[in-house]
Amino acid sequence: MPVSQPFSLLELASVREGDSVGQTLANTVSYARRAEELGYRRFWLAEHHNMEGISSSATAVLIGHIAGSTESIRVGSGGIMLPNHPPLVIAEQFGTLESLYPGRIDLGLGRAPGTDPVTSRALRRAGPGAEAFPEEIAQLQRLLGPMRPGQQVRAIPGAGTEVPVWLLGSSLFSAELAAARGLPYAFAGHFAPRLYRQALALYRSQFQPSAQLDEPWAMLALPAVPAASDEEAQYLATTSQQRILALLRGQPLWLRPPVASMETLWSSGEEAAVRDFLALQLLGSGATIAAQLHALLATVEVDELMFTIDLYDPEKRRAALEILAALRV
């Protein structure tokens, strides 16, 4: 049976080992264009810093580049890490993006720094940090809303653009906050799968309507390795396995070519940790992934699915988009 939920994509502009950032971003544009042709709803970019192998740190700049290279797909952040930026700066950046590409920009927000503690200190402005997340969301919404009489600090551009705000999370905190504020919610199942059922159920049960959203809208992010066959998918998946292994070891996160076997590359403990990290990964042919998706969707209610596809070969990656797109109604 086809899947009825809209499909979207999360992108880190991952650098293949030996490639330049320029080539990586050219591949990202090609990937986004193919996604648009196939009917994917959103193309989001994630903010990370000081991570060799990820080139999406200047997230707003890349959102503008992708939006300018496509025509209709929604482009946004998955997410902007709010502790790293004053709300006024984000409002100006995304107000400018919305003015350039009206009706196509999403602002997903996270409360983690998206980096290591040392880099986080280098990034962070003076202020309270993540504990101010709820209040800074409110500030940001006010800056993106209509100007008020006597308002001294205004986002220009930004005021009146009402860029849609999403909350992102991997725990119950953001689910509860998104529900209380009446905002759409995206759960980061692509790297933190453990609490997805509880968080999504909590969000839906506690949702309060808002000016932005009448009913809850929940998205689940999943890692995926679609391929022509199950055997090929198992082989291609070793690229993402090597990458998570490097993350656990504190090594650079280059996309590396797939290998015939991971057996000599990890210990049994590391293998368990990588598989736990990728517990929600969809892997296989179109028919196999369809069965995996239906099994998953029988256990959780979501309105949209967002996929991360870490494949080494750009052509295989674009082909994976076609395999996934064929599963939708």
C-alpha positions in Angstrom: 0.0 0.0 0.0 1.2 3.5 -0.7 2.1 5.9 2.1 -0.2 9.0 2.4 2.1 11.3 4.5 4.1 14.0 2.6 7.8 13.2 2.2 10.5 15.8 3.0 14.3 15.8 3.3 16.9 16.9 5.9 20.3 17.8 4.5 23.7 18.4 6.2 25.6 19.2 3.0 27.8 16.2 3.8 31.3 16.3 2.3 32.6 13.2 0.6 36.1 12.3 1.6 38.4 14.2 -0.9 35.7 16.5 -2.2 35.7 20.3 -1.9 32.9 22.2 -0.2 32.2 23.8 -3.5 31.6 20.4 -5.1 29.5 19.3 -2.1 27.2 22.3 -2.4 26.8 21.7 -6.2 25.8 18.2 -5.4 23.3 19.5 -2.8 21.7 21.8 -5.3 21.3 18.9 -7.8 19.8 16.8 -5.0 17.3 19.5 -4.0 16.3 20.0 -7.6 15.6 16.3 -8.1 13.6 16.2 -4.9 11.5 19.1 -6.1 10.9 17.3 -9.4 9.7 14.2 -7.5 7.3 16.1 -5.3 9.0 16.2 -2.0 7.5 18.9 0.2 10.4 20.4 2.1 14.2 20.6 2.0 15.7 21.5 5.3 19.3 22.2 6.3 20.8 21.6 9.7 23.1 23.9 11.7 26.3 22.3 12.9 29.7 23.8 13.7 33.3 22.7 13.8 32.5 19.3 12.3 34.8 18.3 9.5 32.6 16.7 6.8 29.5 18.9 7.4 29.3 22.1 5.5 25.9 23.5 6.6 27.1 25.8 9.3 26.0 29.0 7.6 22.5 27.6 7.4 20.6 30.8 6.4 23.0 31.4 3.5 22.5 27.8 2.2 18.8 28.1 2.5 18.9 31.1 0.3 21.1 29.4 -2.2 18.9 26.3 -2.4 15.7 28.4 -2.6 17.2 30.4 -5.4 18.2 27.3 -7.2 14.7 25.7 -7.1 11.2 27.0 -7.8 8.5 25.5 -5.5 9.9 23.2 -2.8 9.8 24.7 0.7 13.2 25.3 2.1 14.1 25.8 5.7 16.2 25.0 8.8 16.2 21.7 10.6 17.2 23.6 12.5 18.6 26.9 13.5 20.1 26.4 17.0 18.5 29.3 18.9 21.1 29.5 21.7 23.7 30.5 19.1 21.9 33.6 17.8 20.0 36.6 19.0 16.4 36.4 18.0 16.6 39.7 16.1 19.4 38.3 13.8 17.3 35.2 13.0 14.2 37.3 12.4 16.1 39.6 10.0 17.7 36.6 8.1 14.5 34.7 7.7 12.5 37.8 7.1 14.8 38.5 4.2 14.5 34.9 2.9 10.7 35.1 3.1 10.8 38.4 1.2 12.9 36.9 -1.5 11.1 33.5 -1.7 7.5 34.2 -0.4 5.6 31.3 0.9 8.6 28.9 0.7 10.6 29.4 3.9 10.3 27.4 7.2 12.1 28.2 10.4 12.8 25.1 12.5 14.4 25.8 15.9 16.4 23.7 18.2 17.7 24.4 21.7 21.0 22.5 21.5 24.2 24.3 20.2 24.9 21.8 17.4 28.5 21.5 18.3 31.1 20.6 21.0 31.3 22.6 24.3 34.4 24.6 23.3 32.9 25.7 20.0 29.6 26.4 21.7 31.4 28.9 23.9 33.1 30.5 20.9 29.7 30.9 19.2 27.5 31.9 22.1 26.6 35.5 22.7 26.4 36.8 26.3 23.1 35.5 27.7 21.4 32.6 29.5 21.7 30.0 26.7 19.4 27.1 26.2 17.4 27.8 29.4 16.0 30.9 27.6 14.7 28.8 24.7 10.9 29.3 25.5 11.2 33.1 25.9 13.4 33.5 22.9 10.9 31.6 20.7 8.3 34.1 21.9 10.6 37.1 21.1 11.3 35.7 17.6 7.6 35.2 16.9 6.9 38.8 18.0 9.7 40.1 15.7 8.2 38.1 12.8 4.7 39.3 13.6 3.0 42.6 12.8 4.7 45.7 14.1 3.0 47.1 17.2 2.6 50.8 18.2 5.6 52.0 20.2 7.7 48.9 19.3 11.3 50.0 19.7 13.2 46.9 18.3 11.9 45.8 14.9 13.1 43.2 12.4 13.5 45.0 9.1 13.0 42.9 7.0 11.1 40.4 9.1 8.2 42.2 10.7 4.9 41.0 9.3 6.4 38.1 7.4 5.1 35.5 9.9 7.6 32.9 8.8 6.3 29.5 10.0 8.1 28.4 13.2 8.7 24.7 13.9 10.1 23.3 17.1 12.6 20.4 16.8 13.5 18.0 19.5 14.7 14.6 20.6 13.1 14.6 24.0 9.8 15.3 25.7 10.7 19.0 26.5 10.3 20.4 23.0 7.2 18.2 22.3 5.5 19.7 25.4 6.6 23.2 24.5 5.4 22.9 20.9 2.1 21.6 22.1 1.7 24.4 24.6 2.6 27.1 21.9 0.5 25.5 19.2 3.5 25.0 16.8 4.3 22.2 14.4 6.8 19.7 15.9 9.6 17.6 14.3 11.1 14.7 16.2 14.8 13.9 15.4 14.5 10.1 15.0 17.4 10.1 12.6 19.8 10.3 15.5 17.8 10.0 18.7 15.2 7.2 18.2 14.4 6.2 21.8 11.6 8.6 22.8 9.9 9.1 19.5 6.6 7.4 20.5 6.3 9.1 23.8 7.3 12.6 22.4 4.9 12.4 19.5 2.0 11.1 21.6 2.6 13.8 24.2 2.6 16.5 21.6 -0.6 15.4 20.0 -2.4 14.9 23.4 -1.4 18.3 24.8 -1.7 20.4 21.7 -3.3 23.8 22.1 -4.5 25.7 18.9 -2.7 28.9 18.0 -2.8 31.7 15.4 -0.2 29.6 13.4 -1.8 26.2 13.7 -5.4 24.9 14.4 -4.5 21.2 14.8 -1.3 19.4 15.6 1.2 18.7 12.8 4.0 16.3 13.7 6.9 15.2 11.6 9.3 12.3 12.2 12.8 12.4 10.8 14.2 9.0 9.8 17.5 7.8 8.3 17.0 5.9 5.1 19.1 3.8 2.6 16.9 3.1 -0.4 18.5 1.0 -3.1 17.7 -1.3 -6.1 17.9 -4.4 -3.8 18.2 -5.3 -0.2 21.7 -6.5 -0.8 22.8 -3.3 -2.3 21.2 -1.3 0.5 23.2 -3.3 3.1 26.4 -2.4 1.2 25.5 1.3 0.7 24.6 1.6 4.4 28.2 1.1 5.5 28.8 4.7 4.5 26.4 5.9 7.2 27.7 3.3 9.6 31.3 4.5 9.2 30.1 8.1 9.7 28.3 7.4 13.0 31.3 5.3 14.1 33.5 8.4 13.4 31.1 10.6 15.4 31.3 8.3 18.4 35.1 8.3 18.2 35.3 12.1 17.8 36.8 11.8 14.3 36.0 13.9 11.1 32.6 13.1 9.6 33.6 12.7 5.9 31.3 10.6 3.8 33.4 7.5 3.0 32.9 4.9 0.3 30.9 1.8 1.2 32.8 -1.3 2.2 32.1 -5.0 1.9 32.2 -5.5 5.6 32.3 -3.4 8.8 33.6 -6.4 10.8 37.2 -5.2 11.0 36.3 -1.5 11.5 34.4 -1.6 14.7 34.3 -3.4 18.0 31.2 -5.2 19.2 30.4 -2.4 21.6 30.8 0.2 18.8 28.6 -1.8 16.5 25.9 -1.9 19.2 26.2 1.9 19.7 26.0 2.6 15.9 23.0 0.3 15.5 21.3 2.0 18.4 21.9 5.4 16.9 20.4 4.2 13.6 17.6 2.1 15.2 14.9 3.8 13.0 16.9 3.5 9.8 14.8 2.3 6.8 17.0 0.1 4.6 16.4 -2.0 1.5 14.6 -2.0 -1.8 11.4 0.0 -2.4 9.2 -3.0 -1.4 11.3 -3.6 1.8 11.2 0.0 2.8 7.4 0.2 2.2 6.9 -2.8 4.6 9.2 -1.1 7.2 7.4 2.2 6.9 3.9 0.6 7.3 5.1 -1.3 10.3 6.4 1.9 11.8 3.3 3.9 11.0 1.1 1.3 12.6 2.7 2.3 16.0 2.8 6.1 15.8 0.7 8.9 14.4 2.6 11.4 12.2 1.5 13.9 9.6 4.8 14.1 7.6 8.0 12.1 7.2 11.5 13.6 6.7 14.4 11.5 5.5 18.2 11.8 5.8 19.9 9.8 3.1 23.7 9.5 3.6 25.0 7.8 0.5 28.5 8.2 -0.9 27.6 8.3 -4.7 25.6 11.4 -5.6 23.9 9.5 -8.4 22.9 6.7 -6.1 21.6 9.3 -3.7 19.4 10.9 -6.4 18.2 7.4 -7.4 17.3 6.8 -3.7 14.9 9.8 -3.9 13.1 8.1 -6.8 12.7 4.8 -4.9 11.2 6.7 -1.9 9.0 8.9 -4.0 7.4 5.8 -5.6 6.1 4.7 -2.2 3.7 7.7 -1.9 0.1 7.9 -3.0 
